[in-house]
Every structure is written in C-alpha cells, then in structure tokens.
Amino acid sequence: MTYKDQLTPWCIIRPLPNMRTQIVGRFRRRVDAEGHLRILKQMIPAIHYEIMFDITPEPTNAKDLTPSNSYLASPSPSFGRGD
C-alpha cells in the first residue's frame, strides 16, 4: 500500500464474481465516502457498492532480521585503558 493510499483508507468497492472486488474510490473520511456512495446509488441503482476501511498490510520481506553472532566473535575494543 502506498503512502497516498494510507492517507485515504476509506474505500467504496464494487463486489465482483469469484470473491473479487474493484475499488471505485478512496476517501480520507468515512463521511466523504458515504456522500459519494449516495450519489453513485442515485446514478447507477442496479450496481451494488459497499464502503470498507482498507487495512491492507505492507508486504514484508522474508529476509531474516535476527542479528548475526559475528559481532560476538570479534574482540571488543578497549577504549581508555591505556594499553
């Protein structure tokens, strides 16, 4: 999800066959989405639309984020000991 999509989480969707959806519009506030939905239903009453809050997560990398043990194997520097 892009940053712009995160700013506009309210969506009007059109359900399609086979559990698919089409996003018709994105809005910052639910009130704006409801107003737009009202107009869509007046203009095209035969098509069903829904409002939803889009919480699609960011895709994550499968990269291992655990710290490596290589920093433990190296000797620690001795600062200020006067060696």
ChimeraX attribute file (.defattr): number of C-alpha atoms within 10 A of each C-alpha:
attribute: neighborCount
match mode: 1-to-1
recipient: residues
	/A:1	11
	/A:2	7
	/A:3	7
	/A:4	9
	/A:5	16
	/A:6	14
	/A:7	12
	/A:8	16
	/A:9	17
	/A:10	23
	/A:11	25
	/A:12	24
	/A:13	19
	/A:14	16
	/A:15	15
	/A:16	10
	/A:17	6
	/A:18	6
	/A:19	6
	/A:20	9
	/A:21	13
	/A:22	12
	/A:23	14
	/A:24	14
	/A:25	15
	/A:26	23
	/A:27	18
	/A:28	14
	/A:29	14
	/A:30	18
	/A:31	11
	/A:32	13
	/A:33	19
	/A:34	17
	/A:35	10
	/A:36	14
	/A:37	20
	/A:38	12
	/A:39	11
	/A:40	16
	/A:41	13
	/A:42	9
	/A:43	10
	/A:44	10
	/A:45	11
	/A:46	8
	/A:47	10
	/A:48	12
	/A:49	20
	/A:50	14
	/A:51	18
	/A:52	15
	/A:53	14
	/A:54	15
	/A:55	11
	/A:56	10
	/A:57	7
	/A:58	8
	/A:59	7
	/A:60	6
	/A:61	7
	/A:62	6
	/A:63	6
	/A:64	7
	/A:65	7
	/A:66	6
	/A:67	7
	/A:68	8
	/A:69	8
	/A:70	7
	/A:71	9
	/A:72	8
	/A:73	7
	/A:74	8
	/A:75	7
	/A:76	8
	/A:77	6
	/A:78	8
	/A:79	7
	/A:80	6
	/A:81	5
	/A:82	5
	/A:83	5
